[in-house]
Amino acid sequence: MAPRRQLHESAVQRAMHDAGRAAGRTKRATCHTVRHSFATHLLEAGTDIRTTQTMLGHKDVRTTISYAHIVGHGPLGVISPLDR
């Protein structure tokens, strides 16, 4: 088995920047943007806060809860089980 090759942090950041630009985005695209979007999508999909905390590697659930305020729950944000 061949050894795993590691990418330098700046190479990943450059790839994110280039991908954002190629997609026509005017706002900065960063690795943190992807992480933030992933957490938000997990919570929007109904993943519980503790599972999300574990997946993100947060030691304190309060850090994960900071993502939850973005998720719009309310009368229009609720998905009926019948619609799933």
Secondary structure, 3 states (H helix, E strand, C coil): CCCCCCCCHHHHHHHHHHHHHHCCCCCCCCHHHHHHHHHHHHHHCCCCHHHHHHHHCCCCHHHHHHHHCCCCCCCCCCCCHHHC
